[in-house]
Amino acid sequence: MLELYHGGLTTCSKQVRHCLREKGLAYTSRYVELLRHDNLSPDYLKLNPNGVVPTLVHDGTPIINSFCINEYIEDAFPERPLRPADPKERARMRYWAWTADEIHHEVARLSYARMLQRGMSDMSPEDQQFMLDSTPVPERRDRWRVLIKGGHSDEQIAAGLDSVMFVFGRMDEELAERGPWLAGSTFSLGDINMLAIVHRISQLFPDRLDRAKFPRLMDWWDRCMARPAAKQVYADGTDETPKRPAKKSVAGIREYRVGA
C-alpha cells in the first residue's frame, strides 16, 4: 500500500505526485495543510521528523525527501521506467534530479519572500515565537526568523534569482545539445524534478521565463506540461490541490499542543 502525505502544489510535493502519476501507481492521497501547520502535528512528526512534505509511506515504512522518494519509487516499481537504460543518459538524469534538489534551497527562500512574508507580518509576536519554537529543523527556523525581522533584502532576492537563472541557462544549453529531454532521448526523473522548480519560478517571476532567452527550455516546458500526468498534477482546485486558507495560522499547532 502506498500513502503520500503531501502539500498539493508545493514544489517537492509536485515532484513525487508527478512521479507516481507517470508510473501509473495507485496511492492514497493524504493532504497536509501547511498553512495550519498540520506538518507539525505529533502524528506527522512520527513519520517525518523534519516536519516537511512530502512523505511516502510504503507498507508502513516512511520515506522522506522528494529526491530520495522518487529514486525509491523507481527502485520499488521498475515498470514504466523513469531512469534511462543508457548509462550516460542515466548520469545526466541523476545530475538534473540532484540539481533540482540543490537549487530548491534558493527557490524556497524566494517562495518564502514572495508568498509568505505578509502572513508572518500579520502574526502577533507571541504567535511568531510559538511557530519558531515548533519548527524542528534549524534551517527552516532561520527562514522564518528572517521573515519576522522584515524579510530578505532586494540584493539577497536578486542573488537567489541569479542562481536559479544560471541553472535555467544550463538547462537551455543541455537541451540544445542533447534534447528533447534533460537526460537526452528519454523522459526521466530529471525532467520531473526540474519541472517543479521551473513551475514555481513561473509563479513567482513569470517575466524571467523569456522564450527569446530560453527557447529550448520553454519548448521543453511545453512538452512536459502536455503530458497527461503533468496535466493532472499541476491542475489547481482538485482533491489533491484544494483551496488553501487565506493566511498562515498557528491554530493547528496550538490544537496539537493542547491535545498532546
N, C-alpha and C positions, 0 to 999 in steps of 0.2 A: 504494500500500500504506500502510495506517495501522498504526502501532505505538503503544501507550500504555504508558509507564513510569509506574507509579502505586503508591500505598501502600494500596490497598484502601479502608478506611473512614476514611482521613484526610479532613479537610474538603475540601481542594482536589481531591483525587482523586475524591471523590464527585461534585463538580460536573461534571467532564469525563466521567466514566463515565456519568453520567445524561444528559448532552447527547448523547453518542454513541448511547446506547440509544434515546432519544426520536427521534433521526433515523433509526434503523434501520440504522446503519452497521456493517459488519463490521470488526473490528480485531484485531490480535494483542496479547494482554494480556501485559505484562512486569511481574510483581510485584517491587517493590523493598522489601526488608525493612529498615525504618528502625531497628529495634532492634539490628540488626547493622551499621548504618551502611553498607549497600550503596549508599546515595545518595552516599557519599564515595569510591567506587571511581574509579580513573583513567578507566575507560571511561565511567562515567556522567557524570563531570565534563566530559568532552568534549562531551556532549550538553547538559548543563545546568550551567554554571559556578557557579551558586549552590548546587548540591548539594541541591536540594529537589525534591519531586514535586508535580504530575505533569509529564511531558514528553511531548508528542505528536510523533512523527516521521512526516512525510508524504512518501513517496517520497524518503527520505533526508534531508529537511530538518527539523531540530528546531524546535519552537515551545514556548516556556515561558510560565509564569504562567497559571493557570486562567482568569482573566478574558479574557486575550488568546487563549488556546486556543479557548474556546467561541465567541468572535467569529470566529476563523479558520475553525472548523468550519462556522459559518453561512455565511460567505463562499464557502468552497470547495464546500459541499454544500447549496445553497439549497432542495433538496427537503425536504418536511415542515418548513416554516419555523418557526423559534423566535423570530423578530423580527416584531412586528405590522406589518401593512401601513399602518395609520393612523399618521401621524407623531406625534400626541400620545401614543398608546399606546407607540410606539417610544421616545419620550423617557422615559416612565415606566419602561419596561423597562430602559433604559440606566442610569437613576438607581438602580434597585434592584440591578442587576448590579454597578454601581460601589460601592454601599453595602456589599454583601456583601464586596467586596474590601477596603474600608476598615476595616470593623468586624472583619475577620478578624484584624487585629493584636491586638486586645483578646482575641478568642476564643482565639488561640494562646497568649497569656500565661496565660489561665485554664486551658487544657488542660495546659500545662507544669506549672502549680502543682498541679493535681488528679491528673494522670496520670503525670507523670514525676519528680516530686520525690523519691520514695522510691528510684527507680533510681539517681539521681545520688548520693544519700546513701550508697548501698551500694558505690559505686566507691571504689577507693583514690585517694589524692591524685595518684599518678602517672598513673592512667588518666583521671582528670578533666582533668588538664593536657593529656594526649595528645589527648583529644577536642576540647578548646578549640583546640588548635593545628591540628587537622584540619578545623575548620569554616570555610569560606571567607567567609561573609557576616558582617560585624561585628555587625549587629543580632541575629543568631541566636546568635553567641558571647556577647553580653551576656545573652541569656535564660538560657543555660547557666550563666553566671557567677553570676547571681542565685540560681539553684537551688543551686549549690555553696556559696554563702555563707549558705544557710539558707532561701531562698525569699522570696516576696513576703509582706508583712505583711497582716494581716486588712483593714486600711484600703485597701491597694492592690487587693486582690482585690475588695473591695466597690465601689471606684470603677470598676474594669473591668466588673464585672457591671452597675452602674448604666448605663454607656454602652450595653451590649447591650440592657438592658431599655428604654431610651429608644427605640432603633431598633424594638424589638418593639411598643412603643406606637404609633409612627408607622405601622408595618405595619397594625395593627388599625384605625387611623383611615382609612388609604387603602383598605383592603378594604371598610370600611363605606360609603365614599363611591363607590367605583368597581368593586368586585369583579365577578366571583368571583376574578379573578387580580390580581396586583400591577400589571400594566400596564392592566388593565381587563377586556375580554371575552376576551382571548387569553392562553393559557398561553405562557410565554416564558422566555428565558434569565434574566430577573429572578427568576422563581419557582425555577428550578433552582439558581441560585447562593445564594439566601437559604434554600432548604430545607436545604442542607448546614449552614448556620450554626445554624438552629433545631434541627436534629438533634443537633449537638454539645452545645448547651446542654441539651437534653433528657437527655443522658447525664451531664453534669456537675452540673446543678442542676435536676433534674426537678420539684422543688417550686415553682420560679419560673414554670413554664408553667401558670398557673392559668386554667382555662377561664372562670371567672367574671370574671377580669380581662381576658383576651384572647379573647373569644368568637369574633370573626371570624378572628383568626389561627389559632385551634385548628380552626375549621371548614375553613380553607384548608389547614392541615396534613393533615387527614383526606382532603381532595380530592387533594392532591399524592401522599400515600402510597398512595392507591388506584390510582394509575396503574401499568400493568404495568411500565413502565421503572423506576419508583421501587422497586417490589417486588423487582425483580432486583438493583438497585444496592445497596439497603440491607439485603439479606439477609446474615446473618453465616454464616461457615463454608462459603463457596463457594470455587471455584477462585480467584476474584479477592479473596476475603477470608479467607485461611487463618488458622488459629490462630497467634497470634504468640508469640515466646519470652516467658518469664516476666518477664524484666527486661532492661534495656539493657546492652549489652556493647560493648567496644572491640575484640573479637576480629576482627571483619570489617576494621576499619581496619588493624590490625596485619598481617593477611594481605596486604592490598593493598600496604602499605609494604614488606613483605618481598619480595613478588613484583615490585616496581617495578624 
